[in-house]
Amino acid sequence: MATTHTGVPDFKHIRERVPIREVASDLGLTISGNTIHCWRPENHQNGDRTPSVGLHVRKNTAKCFVCDSRSLSTIDLVMSVR
């Protein structure tokens, strides 16, 4: 595992090795298959009644089909939700 001089994993390690599903779950997002409900329902016409965020497990990314212009890494997901 790549770490900084302080023993903390570096960003590359976090983006590539920490599972996106685990991050979404730890953030309290409701997972349904490979989708989750968007944490920004005000941007959705129906309040995100059906999950609109796809989890791309192989790429370890997430993307809301309404809100995001690019895929979110695990770090991006945490920053966006929090």
PDB file of N, CA, C and O in Angstrom:
ATOM      1  N   MET A   1       0.848  -1.178   0.000  1.00  0.00           N
ATOM      2  CA  MET A   1       0.000   0.000   0.000  1.00  0.00           C
ATOM      3  C   MET A   1       0.888   1.234   0.000  1.00  0.00           C
ATOM      4  O   MET A   1       1.841   1.334   0.773  1.00  0.00           O
ATOM      5  N   ALA A   2       0.562   2.160  -0.871  1.00  0.00           N
ATOM      6  CA  ALA A   2       1.300   3.414  -0.935  1.00  0.00           C
ATOM      7  C   ALA A   2       0.826   4.327   0.193  1.00  0.00           C
ATOM      8  O   ALA A   2      -0.372   4.546   0.373  1.00  0.00           O
ATOM      9  N   THR A   3       1.771   4.843   0.935  1.00  0.00           N
ATOM     10  CA  THR A   3       1.422   5.738   2.031  1.00  0.00           C
ATOM     11  C   THR A   3       2.299   6.968   1.995  1.00  0.00           C
ATOM     12  O   THR A   3       3.358   6.981   1.366  1.00  0.00           O
ATOM     13  N   THR A   4       1.848   7.991   2.670  1.00  0.00           N
ATOM     14  CA  THR A   4       2.646   9.193   2.819  1.00  0.00           C
ATOM     15  C   THR A   4       3.632   8.953   3.962  1.00  0.00           C
ATOM     16  O   THR A   4       3.602   7.903   4.604  1.00  0.00           O
ATOM     17  N   HIS A   5       4.479   9.904   4.205  1.00  0.00           N
ATOM     18  CA  HIS A   5       5.463   9.766   5.285  1.00  0.00           C
ATOM     19  C   HIS A   5       4.802   9.680   6.668  1.00  0.00           C
ATOM     20  O   HIS A   5       5.454   9.299   7.640  1.00  0.00           O
ATOM     21  N   THR A   6       3.523  10.028   6.759  1.00  0.00           N
ATOM     22  CA  THR A   6       2.824   9.955   8.043  1.00  0.00           C
ATOM     23  C   THR A   6       2.114   8.620   8.225  1.00  0.00           C
ATOM     24  O   THR A   6       1.512   8.383   9.272  1.00  0.00           O
ATOM     25  N   GLY A   7       2.175   7.733   7.211  1.00  0.00           N
ATOM     26  CA  GLY A   7       1.514   6.440   7.300  1.00  0.00           C
ATOM     27  C   GLY A   7       0.072   6.453   6.821  1.00  0.00           C
ATOM     28  O   GLY A   7      -0.618   5.438   6.913  1.00  0.00           O
ATOM     29  N   VAL A   8      -0.391   7.586   6.312  1.00  0.00           N
ATOM     30  CA  VAL A   8      -1.752   7.708   5.802  1.00  0.00           C
ATOM     31  C   VAL A   8      -1.752   7.321   4.325  1.00  0.00           C
ATOM     32  O   VAL A   8      -0.881   7.771   3.581  1.00  0.00           O
ATOM     33  N   PRO A   9      -2.718   6.486   3.874  1.00  0.00           N
ATOM     34  CA  PRO A   9      -2.764   6.128   2.456  1.00  0.00           C
ATOM     35  C   PRO A   9      -2.878   7.365   1.567  1.00  0.00           C
ATOM     36  O   PRO A   9      -3.554   8.330   1.923  1.00  0.00           O
ATOM     37  N   ASP A  10      -2.215   7.333   0.412  1.00  0.00           N
ATOM     38  CA  ASP A  10      -2.282   8.483  -0.489  1.00  0.00           C
ATOM     39  C   ASP A  10      -3.597   8.480  -1.278  1.00  0.00           C
ATOM     40  O   ASP A  10      -4.327   7.489  -1.273  1.00  0.00           O
ATOM     41  N   PHE A  11      -3.888   9.587  -1.951  1.00  0.00           N
ATOM     42  CA  PHE A  11      -5.145   9.740  -2.676  1.00  0.00           C
ATOM     43  C   PHE A  11      -5.321   8.690  -3.764  1.00  0.00           C
ATOM     44  O   PHE A  11      -6.424   8.179  -3.955  1.00  0.00           O
ATOM     45  N   LYS A  12      -4.256   8.363  -4.473  1.00  0.00           N
ATOM     46  CA  LYS A  12      -4.339   7.365  -5.542  1.00  0.00           C
ATOM     47  C   LYS A  12      -4.807   6.026  -4.968  1.00  0.00           C
ATOM     48  O   LYS A  12      -5.667   5.364  -5.548  1.00  0.00           O
ATOM     49  N   HIS A  13      -4.249   5.640  -3.849  1.00  0.00           N
ATOM     50  CA  HIS A  13      -4.649   4.391  -3.195  1.00  0.00           C
ATOM     51  C   HIS A  13      -6.129   4.442  -2.807  1.00  0.00           C
ATOM     52  O   HIS A  13      -6.857   3.474  -3.031  1.00  0.00           O
ATOM     53  N   ILE A  14      -6.574   5.537  -2.239  1.00  0.00           N
ATOM     54  CA  ILE A  14      -7.967   5.667  -1.811  1.00  0.00           C
ATOM     55  C   ILE A  14      -8.895   5.594  -3.014  1.00  0.00           C
ATOM     56  O   ILE A  14      -9.900   4.883  -2.976  1.00  0.00           O
ATOM     57  N   ARG A  15      -8.572   6.325  -4.089  1.00  0.00           N
ATOM     58  CA  ARG A  15      -9.420   6.321  -5.287  1.00  0.00           C
ATOM     59  C   ARG A  15      -9.499   4.942  -5.927  1.00  0.00           C
ATOM     60  O   ARG A  15     -10.552   4.560  -6.437  1.00  0.00           O
ATOM     61  N   GLU A  16      -8.410   4.195  -5.908  1.00  0.00           N
ATOM     62  CA  GLU A  16      -8.366   2.912  -6.614  1.00  0.00           C
ATOM     63  C   GLU A  16      -8.721   1.707  -5.761  1.00  0.00           C
ATOM     64  O   GLU A  16      -9.248   0.728  -6.288  1.00  0.00           O
ATOM     65  N   ARG A  17      -8.454   1.743  -4.471  1.00  0.00           N
ATOM     66  CA  ARG A  17      -8.578   0.549  -3.632  1.00  0.00           C
ATOM     67  C   ARG A  17      -9.714   0.545  -2.622  1.00  0.00           C
ATOM     68  O   ARG A  17     -10.100  -0.522  -2.144  1.00  0.00           O
ATOM     69  N   VAL A  18     -10.257   1.701  -2.286  1.00  0.00           N
ATOM     70  CA  VAL A  18     -11.377   1.750  -1.347  1.00  0.00           C
ATOM     71  C   VAL A  18     -12.655   1.610  -2.174  1.00  0.00           C
ATOM     72  O   VAL A  18     -12.939   2.477  -3.000  1.00  0.00           O
ATOM     73  N   PRO A  19     -13.437   0.541  -1.975  1.00  0.00           N
ATOM     74  CA  PRO A  19     -14.611   0.273  -2.820  1.00  0.00           C
ATOM     75  C   PRO A  19     -15.675   1.368  -2.750  1.00  0.00           C
ATOM     76  O   PRO A  19     -16.070   1.798  -1.666  1.00  0.00           O
ATOM     77  N   ILE A  20     -16.131   1.809  -3.919  1.00  0.00           N
ATOM     78  CA  ILE A  20     -17.135   2.871  -4.014  1.00  0.00           C
ATOM     79  C   ILE A  20     -18.431   2.475  -3.316  1.00  0.00           C
ATOM     80  O   ILE A  20     -19.081   3.327  -2.711  1.00  0.00           O
ATOM     81  N   ARG A  21     -18.823   1.202  -3.383  1.00  0.00           N
ATOM     82  CA  ARG A  21     -20.041   0.743  -2.700  1.00  0.00           C
ATOM     83  C   ARG A  21     -19.905   0.891  -1.189  1.00  0.00           C
ATOM     84  O   ARG A  21     -20.856   1.273  -0.507  1.00  0.00           O
ATOM     85  N   GLU A  22     -18.724   0.589  -0.675  1.00  0.00           N
ATOM     86  CA  GLU A  22     -18.473   0.707   0.761  1.00  0.00           C
ATOM     87  C   GLU A  22     -18.534   2.171   1.196  1.00  0.00           C
ATOM     88  O   GLU A  22     -19.079   2.487   2.253  1.00  0.00           O
ATOM     89  N   VAL A  23     -17.973   3.058   0.378  1.00  0.00           N
ATOM     90  CA  VAL A  23     -18.003   4.493   0.687  1.00  0.00           C
ATOM     91  C   VAL A  23     -19.445   4.990   0.693  1.00  0.00           C
ATOM     92  O   VAL A  23     -19.850   5.706   1.609  1.00  0.00           O
ATOM     93  N   ALA A  24     -20.229   4.613  -0.331  1.00  0.00           N
ATOM     94  CA  ALA A  24     -21.627   5.029  -0.408  1.00  0.00           C
ATOM     95  C   ALA A  24     -22.409   4.528   0.809  1.00  0.00           C
ATOM     96  O   ALA A  24     -23.207   5.265   1.388  1.00  0.00           O
ATOM     97  N   SER A  25     -22.178   3.297   1.184  1.00  0.00           N
ATOM     98  CA  SER A  25     -22.852   2.727   2.348  1.00  0.00           C
ATOM     99  C   SER A  25     -22.463   3.463   3.632  1.00  0.00           C
ATOM    100  O   SER A  25     -23.322   3.795   4.448  1.00  0.00           O
ATOM    101  N   ASP A  26     -21.171   3.714   3.803  1.00  0.00           N
ATOM    102  CA  ASP A  26     -20.695   4.423   4.994  1.00  0.00           C
ATOM    103  C   ASP A  26     -21.243   5.847   5.068  1.00  0.00           C
ATOM    104  O   ASP A  26     -21.367   6.410   6.155  1.00  0.00           O
ATOM    105  N   LEU A  27     -21.573   6.432   3.902  1.00  0.00           N
ATOM    106  CA  LEU A  27     -22.154   7.778   3.874  1.00  0.00           C
ATOM    107  C   LEU A  27     -23.661   7.761   4.147  1.00  0.00           C
ATOM    108  O   LEU A  27     -24.297   8.813   4.218  1.00  0.00           O
ATOM    109  N   GLY A  28     -24.227   6.558   4.299  1.00  0.00           N
ATOM    110  CA  GLY A  28     -25.648   6.434   4.585  1.00  0.00           C
ATOM    111  C   GLY A  28     -26.530   6.493   3.354  1.00  0.00           C
ATOM    112  O   GLY A  28     -27.742   6.670   3.476  1.00  0.00           O
ATOM    113  N   LEU A  29     -25.947   6.347   2.166  1.00  0.00           N
ATOM    114  CA  LEU A  29     -26.731   6.372   0.931  1.00  0.00           C
ATOM    115  C   LEU A  29     -27.373   5.004   0.729  1.00  0.00           C
ATOM    116  O   LEU A  29     -26.765   3.974   1.021  1.00  0.00           O
ATOM    117  N   THR A  30     -28.601   5.002   0.228  1.00  0.00           N
ATOM    118  CA  THR A  30     -29.336   3.761   0.011  1.00  0.00           C
ATOM    119  C   THR A  30     -28.924   3.143  -1.318  1.00  0.00           C
ATOM    120  O   THR A  30     -29.117   3.735  -2.380  1.00  0.00           O
ATOM    121  N   ILE A  31     -28.352   1.942  -1.244  1.00  0.00           N
ATOM    122  CA  ILE A  31     -27.870   1.242  -2.435  1.00  0.00           C
ATOM    123  C   ILE A  31     -28.930   0.249  -2.883  1.00  0.00           C
ATOM    124  O   ILE A  31     -29.471  -0.508  -2.077  1.00  0.00           O
ATOM    125  N   SER A  32     -29.219   0.263  -4.185  1.00  0.00           N
ATOM    126  CA  SER A  32     -30.160  -0.675  -4.785  1.00  0.00           C
ATOM    127  C   SER A  32     -29.494  -1.238  -6.044  1.00  0.00           C
ATOM    128  O   SER A  32     -29.486  -0.591  -7.091  1.00  0.00           O
ATOM    129  N   GLY A  33     -28.939  -2.443  -5.935  1.00  0.00           N
ATOM    130  CA  GLY A  33     -28.176  -3.007  -7.050  1.00  0.00           C
ATOM    131  C   GLY A  33     -26.916  -2.188  -7.264  1.00  0.00           C
ATOM    132  O   GLY A  33     -26.082  -2.074  -6.366  1.00  0.00           O
ATOM    133  N   ASN A  34     -26.777  -1.622  -8.448  1.00  0.00           N
ATOM    134  CA  ASN A  34     -25.636  -0.755  -8.739  1.00  0.00           C
ATOM    135  C   ASN A  34     -26.062   0.699  -8.883  1.00  0.00           C
ATOM    136  O   ASN A  34     -25.442   1.467  -9.620  1.00  0.00           O
ATOM    137  N   THR A  35     -27.132   1.075  -8.171  1.00  0.00           N
ATOM    138  CA  THR A  35     -27.595   2.458  -8.192  1.00  0.00           C
ATOM    139  C   THR A  35     -27.858   2.936  -6.766  1.00  0.00           C
ATOM    140  O   THR A  35     -28.078   2.137  -5.856  1.00  0.00           O
ATOM    141  N   ILE A  36     -27.830   4.239  -6.597  1.00  0.00           N
ATOM    142  CA  ILE A  36     -28.181   4.850  -5.315  1.00  0.00           C
ATOM    143  C   ILE A  36     -29.026   6.089  -5.598  1.00  0.00           C
ATOM    144  O   ILE A  36     -28.976   6.649  -6.693  1.00  0.00           O
ATOM    145  N   HIS A  37     -29.798   6.509  -4.604  1.00  0.00           N
ATOM    146  CA  HIS A  37     -30.555   7.751  -4.729  1.00  0.00           C
ATOM    147  C   HIS A  37     -29.599   8.924  -4.589  1.00  0.00           C
ATOM    148  O   HIS A  37     -28.678   8.903  -3.773  1.00  0.00           O
ATOM    149  N   CYS A  38     -29.834   9.939  -5.396  1.00  0.00           N
ATOM    150  CA  CYS A  38     -28.993  11.133  -5.350  1.00  0.00           C
ATOM    151  C   CYS A  38     -29.227  11.882  -4.036  1.00  0.00           C
ATOM    152  O   CYS A  38     -30.358  11.973  -3.559  1.00  0.00           O
ATOM    153  N   TRP A  39     -28.179  12.403  -3.473  1.00  0.00           N
ATOM    154  CA  TRP A  39     -28.226  13.171  -2.225  1.00  0.00           C
ATOM    155  C   TRP A  39     -28.597  14.624  -2.502  1.00  0.00           C
ATOM    156  O   TRP A  39     -28.635  15.441  -1.581  1.00  0.00           O
ATOM    157  N   ARG A  40     -28.874  14.955  -3.776  1.00  0.00           N
ATOM    158  CA  ARG A  40     -29.274  16.308  -4.179  1.00  0.00           C
ATOM    159  C   ARG A  40     -30.642  16.240  -4.884  1.00  0.00           C
ATOM    160  O   ARG A  40     -30.754  16.617  -6.051  1.00  0.00           O
ATOM    161  N   PRO A  41     -31.683  15.760  -4.175  1.00  0.00           N
ATOM    162  CA  PRO A  41     -32.985  15.547  -4.825  1.00  0.00           C
ATOM    163  C   PRO A  41     -33.619  16.823  -5.383  1.00  0.00           C
ATOM    164  O   PRO A  41     -34.468  16.748  -6.271  1.00  0.00           O
ATOM    165  N   GLU A  42     -33.223  17.980  -4.882  1.00  0.00           N
ATOM    166  CA  GLU A  42     -33.782  19.242  -5.374  1.00  0.00           C
ATOM    167  C   GLU A  42     -33.417  19.499  -6.836  1.00  0.00           C
ATOM    168  O   GLU A  42     -34.069  20.309  -7.495  1.00  0.00           O
ATOM    169  N   ASN A  43     -32.390  18.826  -7.352  1.00  0.00           N
ATOM    170  CA  ASN A  43     -31.985  18.979  -8.754  1.00  0.00           C
ATOM    171  C   ASN A  43     -32.803  18.109  -9.699  1.00  0.00           C
ATOM    172  O   ASN A  43     -32.698  18.240 -10.918  1.00  0.00           O
ATOM    173  N   HIS A  44     -33.617  17.224  -9.138  1.00  0.00           N
ATOM    174  CA  HIS A  44     -34.353  16.249  -9.934  1.00  0.00           C
ATOM    175  C   HIS A  44     -35.818  16.638 -10.052  1.00  0.00           C
ATOM    176  O   HIS A  44     -36.432  17.129  -9.105  1.00  0.00           O
ATOM    177  N   GLN A  45     -36.359  16.405 -11.245  1.00  0.00           N
ATOM    178  CA  GLN A  45     -37.747  16.763 -11.517  1.00  0.00           C
ATOM    179  C   GLN A  45     -38.711  16.059 -10.565  1.00  0.00           C
ATOM    180  O   GLN A  45     -39.713  16.644 -10.153  1.00  0.00           O
ATOM    181  N   ASN A  46     -38.418  14.814 -10.216  1.00  0.00           N
ATOM    182  CA  ASN A  46     -39.315  14.052  -9.343  1.00  0.00           C
ATOM    183  C   ASN A  46     -38.721  13.803  -7.957  1.00  0.00           C
ATOM    184  O   ASN A  46     -39.156  12.895  -7.249  1.00  0.00           O
ATOM    185  N   GLY A  47     -37.737  14.602  -7.573  1.00  0.00           N
ATOM    186  CA  GLY A  47     -37.107  14.428  -6.267  1.00  0.00           C
ATOM    187  C   GLY A  47     -36.278  13.161  -6.174  1.00  0.00           C
ATOM    188  O   GLY A  47     -36.004  12.679  -5.074  1.00  0.00           O
ATOM    189  N   ASP A  48     -35.872  12.614  -7.316  1.00  0.00           N
ATOM    190  CA  ASP A  48     -35.094  11.375  -7.419  1.00  0.00           C
ATOM    191  C   ASP A  48     -35.865  10.191  -6.837  1.00  0.00           C
ATOM    192  O   ASP A  48     -35.347   9.409  -6.040  1.00  0.00           O
ATOM    193  N   ARG A  49     -37.133  10.092  -7.270  1.00  0.00           N
ATOM    194  CA  ARG A  49     -37.999   8.997  -6.825  1.00  0.00           C
ATOM    195  C   ARG A  49     -37.386   7.638  -7.161  1.00  0.00           C
ATOM    196  O   ARG A  49     -37.466   6.704  -6.364  1.00  0.00           O
ATOM    197  N   THR A  50     -36.774   7.531  -8.338  1.00  0.00           N
ATOM    198  CA  THR A  50     -36.054   6.315  -8.695  1.00  0.00           C
ATOM    199  C   THR A  50     -34.562   6.641  -8.690  1.00  0.00           C
ATOM    200  O   THR A  50     -34.176   7.726  -9.125  1.00  0.00           O
ATOM    201  N   PRO A  51     -33.716   5.734  -8.210  1.00  0.00           N
ATOM    202  CA  PRO A  51     -32.282   6.019  -8.092  1.00  0.00           C
ATOM    203  C   PRO A  51     -31.665   6.450  -9.425  1.00  0.00           C
ATOM    204  O   PRO A  51     -31.886   5.810 -10.453  1.00  0.00           O
ATOM    205  N   SER A  52     -30.907   7.514  -9.399  1.00  0.00           N
ATOM    206  CA  SER A  52     -30.317   8.032 -10.628  1.00  0.00           C
ATOM    207  C   SER A  52     -28.798   8.094 -10.593  1.00  0.00           C
ATOM    208  O   SER A  52     -28.179   8.599 -11.529  1.00  0.00           O
ATOM    209  N   VAL A  53     -28.196   7.591  -9.534  1.00  0.00           N
ATOM    210  CA  VAL A  53     -26.739   7.580  -9.447  1.00  0.00           C
ATOM    211  C   VAL A  53     -26.262   6.157  -9.720  1.00  0.00           C
ATOM    212  O   VAL A  53     -26.595   5.222  -8.992  1.00  0.00           O
ATOM    213  N   GLY A  54     -25.476   6.017 -10.785  1.00  0.00           N
ATOM    214  CA  GLY A  54     -24.931   4.709 -11.118  1.00  0.00           C
ATOM    215  C   GLY A  54     -23.603   4.487 -10.429  1.00  0.00           C
ATOM    216  O   GLY A  54     -22.757   5.379 -10.385  1.00  0.00           O
ATOM    217  N   LEU A  55     -23.424   3.290  -9.891  1.00  0.00           N
ATOM    218  CA  LEU A  55     -22.142   2.893  -9.312  1.00  0.00           C
ATOM    219  C   LEU A  55     -21.426   2.020 -10.332  1.00  0.00           C
ATOM    220  O   LEU A  55     -21.951   0.991 -10.757  1.00  0.00           O
ATOM    221  N   HIS A  56     -20.245   2.428 -10.715  1.00  0.00           N
ATOM    222  CA  HIS A  56     -19.436   1.680 -11.670  1.00  0.00           C
ATOM    223  C   HIS A  56     -18.336   0.975 -10.875  1.00  0.00           C
ATOM    224  O   HIS A  56     -17.252   1.516 -10.659  1.00  0.00           O
ATOM    225  N   VAL A  57     -18.650  -0.240 -10.452  1.00  0.00           N
ATOM    226  CA  VAL A  57     -17.775  -0.970  -9.531  1.00  0.00           C
ATOM    227  C   VAL A  57     -16.403  -1.224 -10.153  1.00  0.00           C
ATOM    228  O   VAL A  57     -15.386  -1.063  -9.480  1.00  0.00           O
ATOM    229  N   ARG A  58     -16.359  -1.616 -11.423  1.00  0.00           N
ATOM    230  CA  ARG A  58     -15.067  -1.906 -12.064  1.00  0.00           C
ATOM    231  C   ARG A  58     -14.174  -0.670 -12.139  1.00  0.00           C
ATOM    232  O   ARG A  58     -12.959  -0.763 -11.967  1.00  0.00           O
ATOM    233  N   LYS A  59     -14.785   0.489 -12.398  1.00  0.00           N
ATOM    234  CA  LYS A  59     -14.030   1.747 -12.465  1.00  0.00           C
ATOM    235  C   LYS A  59     -13.894   2.401 -11.095  1.00  0.00           C
ATOM    236  O   LYS A  59     -13.116   3.338 -10.918  1.00  0.00           O
ATOM    237  N   ASN A  60     -14.669   1.891 -10.118  1.00  0.00           N
ATOM    238  CA  ASN A  60     -14.695   2.433  -8.760  1.00  0.00           C
ATOM    239  C   ASN A  60     -15.119   3.904  -8.743  1.00  0.00           C
ATOM    240  O   ASN A  60     -14.508   4.739  -8.076  1.00  0.00           O
ATOM    241  N   THR A  61     -16.199   4.199  -9.509  1.00  0.00           N
ATOM    242  CA  THR A  61     -16.719   5.560  -9.596  1.00  0.00           C
ATOM    243  C   THR A  61     -18.237   5.557  -9.461  1.00  0.00           C
ATOM    244  O   THR A  61     -18.882   4.509  -9.508  1.00  0.00           O
ATOM    245  N   ALA A  62     -18.789   6.751  -9.292  1.00  0.00           N
ATOM    246  CA  ALA A  62     -20.237   6.957  -9.248  1.00  0.00           C
ATOM    247  C   ALA A  62     -20.558   8.164 -10.107  1.00  0.00           C
ATOM    248  O   ALA A  62     -19.728   9.059 -10.273  1.00  0.00           O
ATOM    249  N   LYS A  63     -21.786   8.187 -10.664  1.00  0.00           N
ATOM    250  CA  LYS A  63     -22.188   9.343 -11.464  1.00  0.00           C
ATOM    251  C   LYS A  63     -23.701   9.473 -11.454  1.00  0.00           C
ATOM    252  O   LYS A  63     -24.420   8.524 -11.770  1.00  0.00           O
ATOM    253  N   CYS A  64     -24.179  10.657 -11.087  1.00  0.00           N
ATOM    254  CA  CYS A  64     -25.606  10.955 -11.171  1.00  0.00           C
ATOM    255  C   CYS A  64     -25.884  11.364 -12.610  1.00  0.00           C
ATOM    256  O   CYS A  64     -25.196  12.218 -13.169  1.00  0.00           O
ATOM    257  N   PHE A  65     -26.900  10.745 -13.202  1.00  0.00           N
ATOM    258  CA  PHE A  65     -27.215  11.006 -14.594  1.00  0.00           C
ATOM    259  C   PHE A  65     -27.818  12.394 -14.793  1.00  0.00           C
ATOM    260  O   PHE A  65     -27.895  12.871 -15.925  1.00  0.00           O
ATOM    261  N   VAL A  66     -28.242  13.044 -13.721  1.00  0.00           N
ATOM    262  CA  VAL A  66     -28.816  14.385 -13.796  1.00  0.00           C
ATOM    263  C   VAL A  66     -27.804  15.451 -13.376  1.00  0.00           C
ATOM    264  O   VAL A  66     -27.642  16.454 -14.071  1.00  0.00           O
ATOM    265  N   CYS A  67     -27.135  15.249 -12.268  1.00  0.00           N
ATOM    266  CA  CYS A  67     -26.324  16.297 -11.651  1.00  0.00           C
ATOM    267  C   CYS A  67     -24.860  16.368 -12.103  1.00  0.00           C
ATOM    268  O   CYS A  67     -24.275  17.451 -12.139  1.00  0.00           O
ATOM    269  N   ASP A  68     -24.279  15.242 -12.442  1.00  0.00           N
ATOM    270  CA  ASP A  68     -22.830  15.197 -12.647  1.00  0.00           C
ATOM    271  C   ASP A  68     -22.444  15.182 -14.124  1.00  0.00           C
ATOM    272  O   ASP A  68     -22.998  14.421 -14.918  1.00  0.00           O
ATOM    273  N   SER A  69     -21.490  16.029 -14.472  1.00  0.00           N
ATOM    274  CA  SER A  69     -20.979  16.029 -15.843  1.00  0.00           C
ATOM    275  C   SER A  69     -19.837  15.030 -16.003  1.00  0.00           C
ATOM    276  O   SER A  69     -19.480  14.660 -17.122  1.00  0.00           O
ATOM    277  N   ARG A  70     -19.264  14.593 -14.876  1.00  0.00           N
ATOM    278  CA  ARG A  70     -18.184  13.593 -14.924  1.00  0.00           C
ATOM    279  C   ARG A  70     -18.363  12.626 -13.765  1.00  0.00           C
ATOM    280  O   ARG A  70     -19.083  12.903 -12.805  1.00  0.00           O
ATOM    281  N   SER A  71     -17.696  11.490 -13.876  1.00  0.00           N
ATOM    282  CA  SER A  71     -17.775  10.482 -12.814  1.00  0.00           C
ATOM    283  C   SER A  71     -17.061  10.960 -11.564  1.00  0.00           C
ATOM    284  O   SER A  71     -16.102  11.729 -11.632  1.00  0.00           O
ATOM    285  N   LEU A  72     -17.543  10.492 -10.422  1.00  0.00           N
ATOM    286  CA  LEU A  72     -16.974  10.858  -9.125  1.00  0.00           C
ATOM    287  C   LEU A  72     -16.135   9.709  -8.583  1.00  0.00           C
ATOM    288  O   LEU A  72     -16.579   8.560  -8.575  1.00  0.00           O
ATOM    289  N   SER A  73     -14.938  10.014  -8.136  1.00  0.00           N
ATOM    290  CA  SER A  73     -14.112   9.019  -7.446  1.00  0.00           C
ATOM    291  C   SER A  73     -14.648   8.871  -6.024  1.00  0.00           C
ATOM    292  O   SER A  73     -15.586   9.565  -5.631  1.00  0.00           O
ATOM    293  N   THR A  74     -14.060   7.983  -5.273  1.00  0.00           N
ATOM    294  CA  THR A  74     -14.474   7.810  -3.876  1.00  0.00           C
ATOM    295  C   THR A  74     -14.281   9.116  -3.094  1.00  0.00           C
ATOM    296  O   THR A  74     -15.119   9.482  -2.270  1.00  0.00           O
ATOM    297  N   ILE A  75     -13.196   9.797  -3.354  1.00  0.00           N
ATOM    298  CA  ILE A  75     -12.915  11.064  -2.650  1.00  0.00           C
ATOM    299  C   ILE A  75     -13.926  12.128  -3.080  1.00  0.00           C
ATOM    300  O   ILE A  75     -14.453  12.862  -2.244  1.00  0.00           O
ATOM    301  N   ASP A  76     -14.197  12.210  -4.394  1.00  0.00           N
ATOM    302  CA  ASP A  76     -15.181  13.172  -4.899  1.00  0.00           C
ATOM    303  C   ASP A  76     -16.558  12.912  -4.291  1.00  0.00           C
ATOM    304  O   ASP A  76     -17.274  13.851  -3.944  1.00  0.00           O
ATOM    305  N   LEU A  77     -16.922  11.648  -4.164  1.00  0.00           N
ATOM    306  CA  LEU A  77     -18.227  11.287  -3.606  1.00  0.00           C
ATOM    307  C   LEU A  77     -18.348  11.792  -2.163  1.00  0.00           C
ATOM    308  O   LEU A  77     -19.359  12.392  -1.795  1.00  0.00           O
ATOM    309  N   VAL A  78     -17.342  11.555  -1.371  1.00  0.00           N
ATOM    310  CA  VAL A  78     -17.363  12.014   0.026  1.00  0.00           C
ATOM    311  C   VAL A  78     -17.463  13.541   0.071  1.00  0.00           C
ATOM    312  O   VAL A  78     -18.252  14.085   0.844  1.00  0.00           O
ATOM    313  N   MET A  79     -16.678  14.226  -0.743  1.00  0.00           N
ATOM    314  CA  MET A  79     -16.703  15.686  -0.733  1.00  0.00           C
ATOM    315  C   MET A  79     -18.061  16.225  -1.176  1.00  0.00           C
ATOM    316  O   MET A  79     -18.532  17.226  -0.636  1.00  0.00           O
ATOM    317  N   SER A  80     -18.688  15.581  -2.144  1.00  0.00           N
ATOM    318  CA  SER A  80     -19.980  16.047  -2.639  1.00  0.00           C
ATOM    319  C   SER A  80     -21.097  15.812  -1.618  1.00  0.00           C
ATOM    320  O   SER A  80     -21.938  16.685  -1.404  1.00  0.00           O
ATOM    321  N   VAL A  81     -21.105  14.647  -0.996  1.00  0.00           N
ATOM    322  CA  VAL A  81     -22.160  14.313  -0.019  1.00  0.00           C
ATOM    323  C   VAL A  81     -21.998  15.136   1.255  1.00  0.00           C
ATOM    324  O   VAL A  81     -22.983  15.612   1.818  1.00  0.00           O
ATOM    325  N   ARG A  82     -20.765  15.301   1.707  1.00  0.00           N
ATOM    326  CA  ARG A  82     -20.517  16.014   2.967  1.00  0.00           C
ATOM    327  C   ARG A  82     -20.393  17.496   2.735  1.00  0.00           C
ATOM    328  O   ARG A  82     -20.183  18.253   3.682  1.00  0.00           O
TER     329      ARG A  82
END
